[in-house]
Amino acid sequence: MPVAAAYGSLPFVEQIEFFRRKLNLPTDGWTDVRLHEHDWAFVVAGANRDAIVSDFRAAVEKAIAGGSTLEDFRKDFDSIVARHGWDYNGGRNWRSRVIYDTNLATSYAAGRWQQLQAAPYWQYDHQDWVQNPRPLHVCWDGLVLERDNPFWQTHFPPNGWGCHCKVRGLWPRDLQRLGKTGPDQATEVNLVERTIGQRSTLGPRTVKVPDGIDPGFEYAPGSTRLRTAIPPERPEPPVPGSAGGNGLPNLRPSLPLPAPRAIAPEALLPTGLPPETYVEAFLEPLGATLDAPAIVQDAVGERLVVGKELFQAPTGEWKVLKRGREQFLPLFAQALLAPDEIWARVEWMYALQKAVVRRRYIARFAVEGQDVPALVVFELGGDGWAGITAFQGAAQSADDWRVGVRLFARDQE
C-alpha cells in the first residue's frame, strides 16, 4: 500500500513557497549545513554535484506541491541514482525515506510557523499513532506556552529523524476549554553533548543540544524567513497623492474621512527614551517583540511582517529617531491595526524603472490638548515602507493622501 506524507492533509501555500525559495547546495555530509542554514539551502547529504542536487530538488518539490507518496518519490529516487551513478550511504529504502520525510516535515513546519503567528498560544502535540515514541516528546504533549516563549526556538517540531510531532495554535477561549487560566510553565531545558560529523570532510565535532532532540533539529524551521520578509524603509518619506509621480488610478473620495479618534496625551511617547523603548511600543500591539517578528493581518486581509528591522539600518544601527516620529510610533501601530482608510495605487518609480503597487494606511487621532488632529500615514510597497506623522490642521492635508482605489473605510461613528 502506498505510504503518503504524514505531515498534513494537503500541501499549503506557505509550505510550498518556503521550499521554492531555497537555493541548491552540493554537500559531502549532512553536518555541512546546520540549523537555520537549512531555511535557505536545499541539500542532500553526499550529493556533491549540481546536477544531482537539482534533480533531487525537482523530485522533492513535486512531492511537496503535488502530494506524492513515498513510493512515488522512490521511483524518482531510483531514476536519479541510476542516471548519475550516485553512490550513497545506507540502504535504498532508508535513504529515500530520510530525504522524503525530512524535507516534507521541515517544509511543513516552516509553513506552520508562519501560519501560527496569529495565535497567541501554542500547544505541543505528540502524535499518539507513532509506534516508537520518544519519552520526552510524550512528556511535552499538551504543553501550552506563549507564542514568543524561547522554548519554541529549539523545540518546534520536527525534533528528530522521523519525528511527527506538531504544534497547534490556541486562543484564550481554547485555554478556558482546556481548564487553564493561563499558559503552562516551560519545562527545564537540559543540554547534552553529542558527536556529529563522523563522515564529514570537516571531521567529527561535539555539539550541545537540548535533551530529547536529535542534533541538527534544535531550531525552528522557517523562523529566520520572517525577518527577511520585513520590508526595508525607503530613504525618502512618502508624498501625498499623485505628487509622488505618475500612477493610476487617480480616483478621489466622495465622502470625508471618519472623525478623528480621541486619545489621551499619554499615547504619545516622551522624548529622550532609548531607541529600543520606542520600537517596543510599536511592536507590542502588533504581537511582535525585539527578539521575534510577527505577521500582522490588516483590515482587508493582507499580511505584513513587522519586526525591529523596520527601524534598523542593515548594520543594525537604529533609525527610529527620525523627524520626531519616535513619539508617534504607537499611533503607527494603530494605523496598521485599525486605519481610517486603506488605499492602493500603482505608481511609476523612475529610479527603479518599474511600477510599484503601494498600500497606504491613513489614520487621524484627536490628542487631548492639541488644537488639530494627528495625521498618521503608513505606506507599503514592493520598494519598502515609509511613513509620516504630523499635526495638520487643514482637512485638505489629509485628503491629499486619499487617491487611488479605496480598499477599506472605517465606519463613521
C-alpha positions in Angstrom: 0.0 0.0 0.0 1.5 3.4 -0.9 2.8 5.5 2.0 1.6 9.1 1.9 3.0 12.1 3.6 2.0 12.3 7.3 2.6 15.9 7.9 -0.7 17.5 6.9 -3.7 16.6 4.9 -2.8 18.7 1.9 0.2 20.9 0.8 -0.4 24.6 1.5 0.9 27.8 0.1 3.3 28.7 2.9 4.9 25.2 2.9 5.4 25.3 -0.9 6.7 28.8 -1.0 9.2 28.1 1.8 10.7 25.2 -0.2 10.7 27.0 -3.5 12.8 29.9 -2.1 15.7 27.5 -1.1 18.9 27.5 -3.1 20.6 24.3 -4.2 23.8 23.5 -2.4 26.0 20.5 -3.1 27.5 18.9 0.1 29.5 16.0 1.3 27.7 15.3 4.5 24.5 16.3 6.4 26.5 18.2 9.0 28.0 20.6 6.4 24.8 22.7 6.7 23.4 23.3 10.2 20.2 24.6 11.8 18.8 27.8 10.3 21.1 27.4 7.3 18.5 24.8 6.1 16.0 27.6 5.8 18.0 28.8 2.8 19.7 25.8 1.4 18.4 22.6 -0.2 20.9 19.8 0.4 21.0 16.0 0.1 23.8 14.6 2.2 26.5 13.3 0.0 25.1 14.8 -3.2 28.1 16.9 -4.1 27.3 17.7 -7.8 24.9 20.4 -9.0 23.1 18.1 -11.4 22.2 15.5 -8.7 21.1 18.2 -6.3 18.9 19.8 -9.0 17.2 16.5 -9.8 16.5 15.7 -6.2 15.2 19.2 -5.6 12.7 18.7 -8.5 11.6 15.4 -7.1 11.1 16.7 -3.6 9.3 19.8 -4.8 6.9 17.5 -6.8 6.3 15.5 -3.6 5.6 18.7 -1.6 3.5 20.6 -4.1 1.7 17.5 -5.6 1.3 15.4 -2.5 3.3 12.4 -3.9 3.6 9.3 -1.8 6.8 7.9 -0.6 6.6 5.1 -3.2 6.2 7.8 -5.9 9.3 9.5 -4.6 11.2 6.3 -4.5 10.6 5.9 -8.3 12.2 9.3 -8.8 15.0 8.4 -6.4 15.8 5.2 -8.3 15.8 7.1 -11.6 18.2 9.8 -10.2 20.6 7.3 -8.7 20.7 5.4 -12.0 21.1 8.5 -14.2 24.0 9.9 -12.2 25.6 6.7 -10.8 25.3 8.1 -7.3 27.0 6.0 -4.6 25.2 6.8 -1.4 25.4 5.6 2.2 22.7 3.3 3.7 20.0 1.2 2.1 17.7 2.4 -0.7 14.5 2.3 1.4 16.1 4.0 4.4 17.9 6.7 2.4 14.9 7.6 0.2 12.6 7.8 3.3 15.1 10.1 5.1 15.2 12.5 2.2 11.4 12.4 1.7 10.4 12.6 5.4 12.9 15.3 6.4 12.0 17.7 3.6 8.3 17.3 3.9 8.5 17.6 7.7 10.6 20.7 7.8 8.8 22.5 5.0 5.5 21.7 6.7 6.9 23.0 10.0 8.2 26.2 8.3 4.8 26.8 6.7 3.0 26.2 10.0 5.4 28.6 11.8 4.3 31.3 9.5 0.6 30.4 9.9 0.7 30.2 13.6 2.0 33.7 14.2 -1.6 34.9 14.6 -2.3 32.6 17.6 -1.1 34.0 21.0 -0.6 30.5 22.5 0.9 27.3 21.0 0.4 23.8 22.2 2.8 20.9 21.6 1.0 18.0 20.0 2.6 14.5 20.1 1.0 12.0 17.7 -0.4 9.0 19.5 -0.1 6.8 16.5 3.7 6.8 16.5 4.9 3.3 17.1 8.1 4.1 18.9 7.5 7.4 20.7 10.4 9.3 22.3 9.7 9.6 26.0 10.4 13.4 26.2 8.3 14.1 23.2 5.4 12.4 25.0 6.2 14.5 28.1 5.9 17.7 26.1 2.5 16.6 24.7 -0.2 19.1 25.6 2.3 21.8 26.8 0.8 25.3 26.2 3.2 28.3 26.1 3.1 31.8 24.7 4.0 32.1 21.0 7.1 34.0 21.8 8.4 31.7 24.6 12.1 30.8 23.9 11.1 27.1 24.2 9.8 27.2 20.6 13.1 28.4 19.2 14.7 25.0 19.9 11.7 22.7 20.4 9.4 23.5 17.4 9.0 20.1 15.7 10.2 18.1 14.0 12.6 17.4 16.8 14.4 14.4 15.3 14.6 11.9 12.5 11.2 10.6 11.8 9.5 12.9 14.4 5.9 13.6 13.6 5.1 16.0 16.5 3.2 19.1 15.6 2.1 22.5 17.1 -1.4 23.8 17.4 -2.4 27.4 17.7 -4.7 28.3 20.6 -6.6 31.4 21.7 -7.8 32.4 25.2 -11.1 30.7 24.7 -9.2 27.5 24.0 -7.3 27.8 27.2 -10.6 28.1 29.1 -11.9 25.0 27.3 -8.8 23.1 28.5 -9.4 24.3 32.0 -6.4 26.6 32.1 -6.3 30.1 33.4 -3.0 30.9 31.5 -0.1 29.2 29.7 2.0 26.5 31.3 5.4 26.8 32.8 8.1 25.9 30.2 9.9 22.7 31.0 13.6 23.0 32.0 15.9 22.5 29.1 18.9 20.3 29.7 21.7 20.4 27.2 23.6 17.2 26.4 26.7 16.7 24.3 26.5 14.8 21.1 29.2 13.9 18.5 28.3 14.6 14.9 30.1 14.6 11.5 32.0 11.3 11.8 31.8 11.0 8.0 32.1 14.7 7.2 35.1 16.1 5.4 35.2 18.7 8.2 35.7 15.9 10.7 33.8 15.0 13.9 32.8 17.6 16.4 30.9 17.9 19.6 27.7 19.9 19.9 25.3 20.6 22.7 21.6 20.0 22.0 18.5 20.0 24.3 17.8 16.6 25.7 15.3 14.7 23.6 16.2 16.5 20.3 18.4 15.0 17.7 21.4 17.1 16.6 20.5 19.3 13.7 16.9 19.6 14.7 17.3 22.1 17.6 15.9 25.0 15.7 12.5 26.3 14.4 12.3 25.7 10.6 11.4 28.8 8.8 11.7 31.2 11.7 14.5 33.2 10.1 12.5 33.6 7.0 10.1 36.1 8.7 12.9 38.6 9.3 13.8 38.6 5.6 10.2 39.4 4.8 10.3 42.6 6.9 10.2 45.5 4.3 13.1 48.0 4.3 12.5 51.6 4.9 12.6 53.8 1.9 15.1 56.6 2.0 12.6 59.4 1.5 9.2 60.0 3.2 6.0 59.5 1.2 4.4 62.4 -0.6 0.7 62.9 -0.9 -1.3 61.5 -3.8 -0.1 61.8 -7.4 2.6 64.3 -6.3 4.6 61.1 -5.8 4.9 60.6 -9.5 2.9 59.2 -12.4 0.5 56.5 -11.4 -3.1 55.2 -11.6 -5.8 55.3 -10.8 -6.4 58.9 -9.7 -9.8 58.4 -8.1 -10.7 60.7 -5.2 -13.1 60.0 -2.4 -16.6 61.3 -2.3 -17.0 61.0 1.4 -14.9 62.7 4.1 -12.6 60.8 6.5 -14.2 59.5 9.7 -13.9 61.8 12.6 -10.5 61.6 14.4 -10.4 59.1 17.3 -9.8 60.6 20.7 -6.7 59.5 22.5 -5.0 60.7 25.7 -1.8 62.7 25.6 0.0 59.7 27.2 -0.4 57.8 24.0 2.4 59.9 22.6 5.8 58.9 24.0 8.1 61.4 25.6 11.4 62.4 24.0 14.8 61.2 25.2 13.9 57.5 25.6 16.2 54.7 24.3 15.5 53.7 20.7 14.6 50.2 21.8 11.8 51.6 24.0 10.2 53.4 21.1 10.4 50.3 18.9 8.9 48.1 21.6 5.9 50.5 21.9 5.3 49.9 18.2 5.8 46.2 18.1 3.9 45.2 21.3 0.4 46.0 20.0 1.2 44.1 16.8 2.2 40.9 18.7 5.9 41.2 18.0 9.0 41.7 20.2 12.6 42.8 19.7 13.5 39.2 19.5 10.6 37.8 17.4 8.9 39.4 14.4 5.2 38.8 13.8 2.7 38.7 10.9 0.0 41.3 11.0 -3.2 40.9 9.0 -4.8 44.2 8.1 -8.4 45.1 7.7 -8.6 43.7 4.2 -6.8 40.5 4.9 -3.4 41.5 3.6 -0.4 40.4 5.7 2.7 42.3 6.7 5.7 41.1 8.6 6.8 43.5 11.4 9.9 43.5 13.5 12.7 45.7 14.8 14.3 45.7 11.4 11.7 48.2 10.2 13.7 50.8 12.2 17.2 49.5 11.7 19.9 50.0 9.1 21.5 46.9 7.6 24.4 47.4 10.0 21.9 47.2 13.0 22.1 50.9 13.7 18.8 52.3 14.9 16.9 54.7 12.6 13.9 55.3 14.8 15.0 58.8 16.0 14.0 60.4 12.7 12.0 63.6 12.1 10.5 63.3 15.5 8.4 60.3 14.6 9.5 58.3 17.6 6.8 59.9 19.8 4.2 58.7 17.3 5.2 55.1 17.0 2.2 53.7 19.0 -0.1 55.5 16.5 1.8 53.9 13.6 0.7 50.5 15.1 -2.9 51.6 15.5 -2.9 52.9 11.9 -2.0 49.3 10.7 -4.4 47.6 13.1 -7.4 49.9 12.7 -6.9 52.5 10.0 -9.5 55.1 9.0 -8.9 54.1 5.4 -6.6 51.9 3.2 -5.8 53.0 -0.3 -3.9 51.2 -3.1 -2.3 52.8 -6.2 0.2 51.8 -8.9 3.0 54.3 -9.1 5.8 54.5 -11.6 9.2 54.7 -9.9 11.7 56.4 -12.3 14.7 55.4 -10.2 13.7 51.7 -10.3 12.3 51.9 -13.8 9.3 49.9 -12.8 5.8 50.2 -11.5 5.1 49.6 -7.8 1.8 48.8 -6.1 1.6 50.7 -2.8 -0.9 50.4 0.0 -1.5 53.5 2.1 -2.9 53.3 5.6 -4.4 56.6 6.9 -5.5 57.3 10.4 -6.2 60.5 12.4 -6.2 60.9 16.1 -7.6 63.8 18.3 -5.0 64.2 21.0 -6.3 65.8 24.1 -4.8 69.3 24.5 -4.0 69.7 20.8 -6.0 72.0 18.6 -5.6 69.9 15.4 -5.6 66.1 14.9 -2.5 64.0 14.5 -2.3 62.5 11.0 -0.5 59.2 10.5 0.3 57.7 7.1 2.0 54.3 6.7 2.8 53.4 3.1 3.9 50.0 1.9 5.0 48.7 -1.5 7.4 46.5 -3.3 10.2 49.0 -2.7 9.8 49.1 1.0 7.8 51.2 3.5 7.7 54.9 4.5 5.6 56.9 7.0 4.8 60.3 8.1 3.2 61.7 11.3 2.3 65.3 11.9 -0.3 67.6 13.5 -2.1 69.0 10.5 -5.0 71.4 10.8 -6.4 71.7 7.3 -8.8 68.9 6.3 -7.3 69.1 2.8 -3.9 68.0 4.1 -5.4 64.6 5.0 -7.4 64.4 1.8 -4.2 64.8 -0.3 -3.3 61.2 0.7 -6.6 59.8 -0.4 -6.1 58.8 -4.1 -6.2 55.5 -5.9 -8.6 52.7 -5.0 -10.0 52.7 -1.6 -9.8 49.2 -0.2 -11.2 49.9 3.3 -13.1 52.6 5.2 -13.8 52.7 8.9 -17.4 53.2 9.8 -18.4 56.7 10.7 -19.0 56.9 14.4 
